[in-house]
Amino acid sequence: MCPPYLEFDAIRKSFPGVLALDGVSFGAAEGSVHALLGENGAGKSTLLKILSGATRADDGVVRLGGRRRRFASTTEAHAAGVAVIYQELHLVPEMTVAENLLLGHMPHRLGWLDRKAMADAARRELAALGEDMSPSARVSALPIAQRQMVEIAKALLRDAKVIAFDEPTSSLSEREVARLFTTIRGLKAQGRVVLYVSHRLEEVFEVCDAATVLRDGRHVATFDRLEGVSHDLLVSRMVGREIADVYGYEPRPHGGPALEVEGLRGPGLSAPASLAVAQGEVAVVFGLVGAGRTELLKLLFGATPATGGTIRVGGQSVAVASPAAAIRCGIALCPEDRKQEGVVPIRSVAENINLSVRRTLATFGIIRERRERDNAAALVQRLDIRTPSLAQPVVHLSGGNQQKVVLARWLAERVQVMLLDEPTRGIDVGAKREIYDLVFELARQGMGILVVSSELPEVLGIADRVVVMRQGALVASLPRAEATEERLLRLALPAASPAADATPGAHTEIAS
């Protein structure tokens, strides 16, 4: 084994009421991809922030090439050859690709920016990653995958020796993931140290050489080689217990229609959409990135105005002209981007939970703090939301607990239809099981659940029925027993022909 280039030695960090890291020690070698694993709240993000200079450790040492380093800022970390690419990218949206790449290092001539040199440097670095994008393009106009490549190019342009990726594939298509993995293997071949944080263990086994597991801020295990290490072993080290079945699916009876949609039209849909979800049913919408799944949910929730069609809830026609109208009609949405659209990060757990139901807890418009506190406390206990107090700002909770806060908000309402857009994105395996258990509990209570998911194992693990979208249209509906990964992918791919899969009873065409 090569000696480690990057070493964490007895790193400790505490925040008010929380011991985030408790003496964490491990190392990563040059020319290796080292996975950093653990449940939400295990301390992974805190460790990356210490590495990047965004946070200072209370105790312990970081070494690079045997040299002790203690970064007072991200600028110092960059100068030492460290780059951290976070799940929420740190780019300036209104600046160009070239400006973002060279921010703080822009070439100039006689006091003027040398735009040509900037464009040449940007084009050269992007070409090395196989990217063909204009250096003058505004970052705000780029899809998320290209923005991520800009972040990677920025790290390489600054000759980073240590590059950490935090959940890098959470918003990427399979093709984009394949390109990212090619890039990571190239970084490994150049002798760089790559830290890879992900909850998707199949990715860890595909691209990583070694893995370290954290739990509750402590180092649990380091596997110097992943050969012979099983998925179940990593999961048990992460959560501290065996999880035989992460999904916990059990069949349940379905009632009458909870949601009926006929001829829905609007932005993001290339054809009128028609579907139905029964009371007690978990229907999952599957499709590739850009298929129109999120757009469909936003039309159903009134976040995007529909241009036509009929929506019925519990058999009654409803007018869903806005989210407020949807909530009154019994439709709730947990959005894909929970931090931007699902929670108010700087406000407390209690305020976020009571955000929608506050109107019913008030008396003549006067806020009743005790009612709100009791409502929030009951839901925190029911969903096992792990928070030091109801006053804790939501931004300080883990991703899984933030998602539970969004769900808790809707449990205080009279919801008949729950729309869940990528409900477990960026959530660890233990918290995923808790979300699935809650989804199944709501279904058993007679709620209709419509889920959007990009993860095929999740789709097949929780769905009573799978609805497939392709290029803005609903193309098929398959019962659980007839849905397979191969069939779903064939239906979802742009070149797919549903007719080619039309064996008797294989699926029901719902659009073309």
Secondary structure, 3 states (H helix, E strand, C coil): CCCEEEEEEEEEEEECCEEEEEEEEEEEECCEEEEEECCCCCCHHHHHHHHHCCCCCCEEEEEECCEEECCCCHHHHHHCCEEEECCCCCCCCCCEHHHHHCCCCCCEECCEECHHHHHHHHHHHHHHCCCCCCCCCEHHHCCHHHHHHHHHHHHHHCCCCEEEEECCCCCCCHHHHHHHHHHHHHHHHCCCEEEEECCCHHHHHHHCCEEEEEECCEEEEEECCCCCCCHHHHHHHHHCCCCCCCCCCCCCCCCCEEEEEEEEECCCCCCCEEEEEECCCEEEEECCCCCCHHHHHHHHHCCCCCCEEEEEECCEEECCCCHHHHHHCCEEEECCCHHHHHCCCCCEHHHHHCCCCHHHHCECCECCHHHHHHHHHHHHHHHCCCCCCCCCEHHHCCHHHHHHHHHHHHHCCCCCEEEEECCCCCCCHHHHHHHHHHHHHHHHCCCEEEEECCCHHHHHHHCCEEEEEECCEEEEEEEHHHCCHHHHHHHHCCCCCHHHHCCCCCCECCCC
